[in-house]
Amino acid sequence: MVDLKGQYYRDKESFDRAIADVLDSSAFINGPQVKEFADALAGYLGVKHVITCANGTDALQIALMALGLQRGDEVIVPSFTYIASAEVISLLGLTPVMTDVDAESFEITAANIEKAISPKTKAIIPVHLYGRCCDMEAIMQVARRENLFVIEDNAQSIGGRITCSDSRVVSAGCFGDFGCTSFFPSKNLGCYGDGGALYTDNDELARKAAMIANHGQQKKYVHTVTGCNSRLDSIQAAVLNVKLRHLDEYIQRRRHAASYYDRHLSDIPQIIIPKESPSGSHVYHQYTLRVLEDMRDSLKEYLASKGIPSMVYYPLTLDRQEAFASVSRVAEPLDNASMLCRQVLSLPMHTELSEEELEYIVSAIKDFFNGKR
């Protein structure tokens, strides 16, 4: 599904030098590379503050903690996403409110959110899934009208851009009170371990988030609030400093692979290819098909027999996870989300895919549907 070794060897000298610099300095925690990366990422995103942390899940949790929500408050989240988006809500004693998603975009919409709002609703976590950007203008209109916080889960879509109705171009993750991302190795901007960040234009929220991530302290051994210990290591920041310089190139490589898939798979009746957003760029963290006629699992098995990996992201809606059975609220029938769990299949997608590999994958899929299996 990914080729991290190939990407490493593409710029091996730069990665080795960056890591060696950290080893030479031995500043493994909060070394200069961390601030350098935070500043560079803020400039790339066009946002005032970037607070680095240990992983993307921590980023979501720290953002919720900084907003000062109280136990029992409700947070709206799509039911079709990775568990982390709802997990942090539950961990803090808040109530995840599960909504359906759009069948074409796979994402939560403003209409889904409006159906889920109750007097207890305090925040929304829209998820930019698979690398595609949500309709944030519409979501922010609802949030402002209802006085709700917005935390964008941007773990899969960093580098995405949204063109607004007034022609402004805004980075995915930079509409709400916070944007949160993960630097898990397989992400579009991934490190060589775990890492994460949250970002905001709000000075006070940035101050609170930085304090929470550092044991709740503003100065050493003086703790203002109960926080956590969540840091981005200097070695990971050094790797990310190298990769950030190439992120737009990485995205173009992914888009090239996605375009190849589009051209060669769009005429298969049993497949629905990913839909581009009318206002936002798709950065293709995943290339996710919908496979119709209950053929998804058979196709997955056939591809595996040909040495081609594929993945189901995600096989269960969040409301069907036992962990949330007694702590969540389901806002509406989850018909689309349930259907997607039966249909979605993600194909290999990374920066190192060759034309030969793409041709082999596409040919295998065509053979399957042409009855040559």
C-alpha positions in Angstrom: 0.0 0.0 0.0 3.0 2.3 0.6 6.6 2.4 -0.3 8.4 4.3 2.5 11.8 2.8 1.6 11.6 4.0 -2.0 10.7 7.5 -0.8 13.6 7.4 1.7 16.1 6.4 -1.0 14.9 9.2 -3.3 16.4 11.7 -0.9 18.5 9.5 1.3 21.4 12.0 1.7 19.1 14.7 3.0 17.3 12.4 5.5 20.6 11.0 6.8 22.2 14.4 7.2 19.1 15.7 9.1 19.0 12.8 11.5 22.8 12.9 12.0 22.6 16.6 13.0 20.2 15.6 15.8 22.5 12.8 16.9 25.5 15.1 16.9 23.6 17.7 19.0 22.0 15.1 21.3 19.0 17.5 21.7 16.5 14.7 21.3 13.6 16.6 23.0 12.6 20.1 21.9 15.7 20.5 19.8 15.9 23.4 17.3 14.5 21.2 14.6 11.1 21.1 16.3 10.6 24.9 16.2 12.0 25.0 12.7 9.4 22.6 11.6 6.6 24.2 13.4 7.5 27.6 11.8 7.8 26.1 8.4 4.5 24.2 8.6 2.8 27.4 9.8 4.1 29.2 6.7 3.1 26.4 4.4 -0.4 26.3 5.8 -0.8 30.1 6.1 -1.7 29.9 9.8 -0.4 31.8 12.8 0.4 29.0 15.3 1.5 25.3 15.0 1.7 23.3 18.2 3.5 20.0 17.6 2.7 16.9 19.6 3.3 13.1 19.8 0.6 11.9 17.4 -2.6 12.9 15.6 -4.9 11.4 18.3 -3.2 13.6 20.9 -3.7 16.6 18.7 -7.4 16.0 18.7 -7.5 15.4 22.4 -5.5 18.5 23.2 -7.7 20.6 20.9 -10.8 19.5 22.8 -9.2 20.1 26.1 -8.2 23.6 25.1 -11.8 24.4 24.3 -12.9 23.9 27.9 -15.8 21.6 27.2 -17.6 20.0 30.1 -18.5 16.3 30.8 -21.7 15.5 28.9 -21.3 18.1 26.2 -21.9 16.7 22.8 -19.5 16.7 19.9 -20.7 15.9 16.3 -18.5 13.4 14.4 -19.0 11.4 11.2 -19.8 7.7 11.8 -17.6 6.7 8.8 -14.1 7.5 9.8 -11.1 6.2 11.9 -11.9 5.6 15.5 -9.5 8.4 16.8 -12.0 11.1 15.8 -14.6 9.8 18.3 -12.2 8.1 20.7 -10.9 11.4 22.1 -14.4 12.7 22.6 -15.3 9.7 24.8 -12.0 9.8 26.7 -12.8 13.3 27.9 -16.3 12.3 29.2 -17.9 14.1 26.2 -20.6 12.5 24.1 -19.8 11.6 20.5 -22.9 12.2 18.3 -22.6 10.0 15.1 -23.9 11.3 11.8 -24.3 9.9 8.4 -22.0 11.0 5.5 -22.5 11.8 1.8 -22.3 8.7 -0.4 -20.2 10.4 -3.1 -17.7 12.3 -1.0 -17.6 9.9 2.0 -17.7 13.0 4.3 -19.9 14.8 6.8 -22.0 17.6 5.3 -23.6 20.7 6.7 -27.0 19.0 6.3 -25.8 16.0 8.4 -24.6 18.4 11.1 -27.9 20.3 11.3 -29.8 17.1 11.9 -27.5 16.2 14.8 -27.5 19.5 16.8 -29.2 19.4 20.2 -29.1 21.8 23.2 -26.0 19.9 24.4 -24.0 20.3 21.2 -20.8 22.3 21.7 -18.5 21.3 18.8 -18.1 19.6 15.4 -15.2 17.4 14.2 -15.4 17.3 10.4 -13.0 14.8 8.9 -11.2 15.5 5.6 -11.3 11.8 4.6 -8.9 10.0 2.2 -7.3 13.3 1.2 -10.6 15.0 0.0 -11.7 18.3 1.6 -15.0 18.8 3.3 -17.3 21.7 2.3 -15.9 23.9 5.0 -17.7 27.1 4.0 -21.1 25.4 4.5 -20.0 23.7 7.7 -18.6 27.0 9.1 -21.9 28.7 8.3 -23.7 26.2 10.5 -21.1 26.4 13.2 -21.2 30.2 13.4 -25.0 30.3 13.4 -25.2 27.7 16.2 -22.1 29.0 18.1 -20.3 25.7 17.8 -16.5 25.1 18.0 -15.0 23.4 15.0 -12.0 21.0 15.1 -10.9 19.8 11.6 -9.5 16.3 11.6 -6.9 16.9 8.8 -4.8 13.7 9.4 -5.4 12.5 5.9 -5.5 15.7 3.9 -2.6 18.0 4.8 -1.6 20.0 1.7 -5.2 20.2 0.5 -6.5 23.6 -0.6 -10.1 24.9 -0.6 -11.2 27.7 -2.9 -13.8 29.8 -1.2 -16.8 31.6 -2.8 -14.9 34.9 -2.4 -11.9 33.4 -4.3 -9.7 33.0 -1.2 -7.7 29.8 -1.1 -7.5 28.3 2.4 -5.5 25.2 3.5 -7.5 22.3 4.7 -7.5 22.4 8.5 -7.4 26.2 8.7 -11.1 27.1 8.8 -12.1 26.0 12.3 -10.9 26.8 15.8 -8.3 24.1 15.4 -6.9 21.9 12.6 -5.3 18.6 13.7 -3.0 16.3 11.8 -1.0 13.1 12.1 2.5 12.4 10.8 2.2 8.7 11.0 4.7 7.2 8.5 2.1 6.4 5.8 0.6 9.8 5.7 1.2 12.3 2.9 3.6 14.1 5.2 4.8 11.3 7.4 7.8 11.0 9.8 9.8 7.9 10.8 7.7 7.2 13.9 4.8 8.9 15.5 4.1 12.6 15.4 1.3 15.1 15.2 0.4 18.8 15.3 -2.5 21.1 15.8 -2.8 24.6 14.3 -4.9 27.7 14.9 -5.1 31.5 14.2 -6.4 32.1 17.7 -3.6 33.3 20.0 -5.3 32.3 23.3 -6.2 28.8 22.0 -2.7 28.3 20.8 -1.4 29.3 24.3 -3.7 26.9 26.0 -2.9 24.0 23.6 0.9 24.5 24.0 0.4 24.5 27.8 -1.8 21.4 27.8 0.7 19.5 25.7 3.5 20.3 28.1 2.0 19.0 31.4 -0.2 22.1 31.8 2.7 24.3 32.5 3.6 27.8 31.2 6.9 27.9 33.0 8.9 25.0 34.4 7.3 23.3 37.5 4.4 25.7 37.6 1.3 23.9 36.4 -1.8 26.0 35.6 -4.1 23.2 34.4 -4.0 19.4 34.2 -2.3 18.6 30.9 -0.5 15.8 29.2 2.9 14.9 28.0 2.8 15.0 24.2 5.9 16.0 22.3 7.3 15.7 18.7 10.8 14.3 19.0 13.6 16.2 17.4 14.5 13.3 15.0 10.9 13.2 13.7 10.9 17.0 13.3 14.2 16.7 11.3 12.6 14.1 9.0 9.5 16.3 8.6 11.6 19.4 7.8 13.0 17.5 4.8 9.7 16.1 3.7 7.8 19.3 4.0 10.0 20.8 1.3 8.8 18.1 -1.0 5.1 17.8 0.0 3.7 19.5 -3.0 5.8 17.2 -5.2 4.5 14.2 -3.2 0.9 15.3 -3.8 1.5 15.7 -7.5 2.8 12.2 -7.7 -0.2 10.9 -5.9 -2.5 12.9 -8.2 -0.7 11.4 -11.2 -1.4 7.9 -9.9 -5.0 8.8 -9.2 -5.4 10.2 -12.7 -4.1 6.9 -14.1 -6.6 4.9 -12.0 -9.4 7.3 -13.1 -8.7 6.9 -16.8 -8.5 3.2 -16.7 -11.2 2.3 -14.2 -14.0 4.8 -14.9 -15.6 2.6 -17.5 -16.2 -0.4 -15.3 -19.9 -0.5 -14.4 -19.3 -2.2 -11.0 -16.9 0.5 -9.8 -17.4 4.1 -8.7 -14.2 6.0 -8.7 -13.5 8.8 -6.1 -15.2 12.1 -6.7 -13.2 15.3 -6.7 -14.5 18.2 -4.6 -15.8 21.1 -6.6 -14.0 23.6 -4.4 -11.1 21.6 -2.8 -8.1 19.8 -4.1 -7.9 16.0 -3.5 -4.4 15.0 -2.2 -5.2 11.3 -2.4 -3.9 9.9 0.9 -6.0 7.0 -0.3 -7.5 6.1 -3.6 -10.8 4.6 -2.5 -13.3 2.9 -4.9 -16.8 1.9 -4.3 -17.3 -1.7 -5.5 -20.9 -2.5 -6.3 -23.0 -5.7 -6.5 -21.5 -7.2 -3.3 -18.2 -7.8 -5.3 -15.8 -5.9 -3.0 -14.5 -8.8 -0.9 -14.1 -11.1 -3.9 -12.2 -8.4 -5.7 -10.0 -7.9 -2.6 -9.2 -11.6 -2.5 -8.4 -11.7 -6.2 -6.0 -8.8 -6.0 -4.3 -10.5 -3.1 -3.8 -13.6 -5.2 -2.0 -11.4 -7.7 0.3 -9.9 -5.1 -1.7 -6.6 -5.0 -2.5 -5.2 -1.6 -5.8 -3.4 -0.9 -7.5 -2.3 2.3 -11.0 -1.6 3.6 -11.1 1.8 5.3 -13.4 1.2 7.2 -15.3 -2.0 7.8 -17.6 -0.8 10.6 -19.4 2.5 11.3 -18.4 4.0 14.6 -21.8 3.4 16.2 -21.2 -0.4 15.7 -18.0 -0.3 17.6 -18.5 -1.9 21.1 -16.4 0.9 22.7 -19.1 3.5 21.9 -22.2 1.4 22.5 -23.1 3.1 25.8 -21.5 6.5 25.4 -22.6 7.8 22.1 -25.7 9.1 20.4 -26.8 8.3 16.8 -28.3 11.4 15.3 -29.9 9.9 12.1 -30.1 6.7 10.2 -26.6 5.8 9.0 -27.6 4.4 5.6 -24.8 5.8 3.5 -22.1 5.1 6.1 -23.3 1.5 6.4 -23.4 1.1 2.6 -19.9 2.4 2.3 -18.6 0.0 4.9 -19.7 -2.8 2.5 -18.4 -1.2 -0.7 -15.2 0.8 -0.1 -11.8 -0.6 -1.2 -8.6 1.4 -1.2 -5.9 0.6 -3.8 -2.2 1.1 -3.5 -1.4 4.8 -3.4 2.0 6.4 -2.7 4.6 8.6 -4.2 6.7 5.8 -5.7 4.1 4.0 -7.9 5.5 3.3 -11.4 3.6 3.2 -14.6 4.3 -0.6 -14.7 2.9 -1.1 -11.3 -0.2 1.0 -12.1 -0.7 -0.9 -15.3 -0.5 -4.3 -13.5 -3.0 -3.2 -10.8 -5.5 -1.9 -13.4 -5.1 -5.0 -15.6 -5.8 -7.3 -12.7 -9.0 -5.3 -11.8 -10.2 -5.4 -15.4 -9.5 -9.2 -15.6 -11.6 -9.7 -12.5 -14.6 -7.9 -13.9 -14.1 -9.4 -17.4 -14.4 -12.9 -15.9 -10.8 -13.9 -16.5 -10.2 -14.8 -12.8 
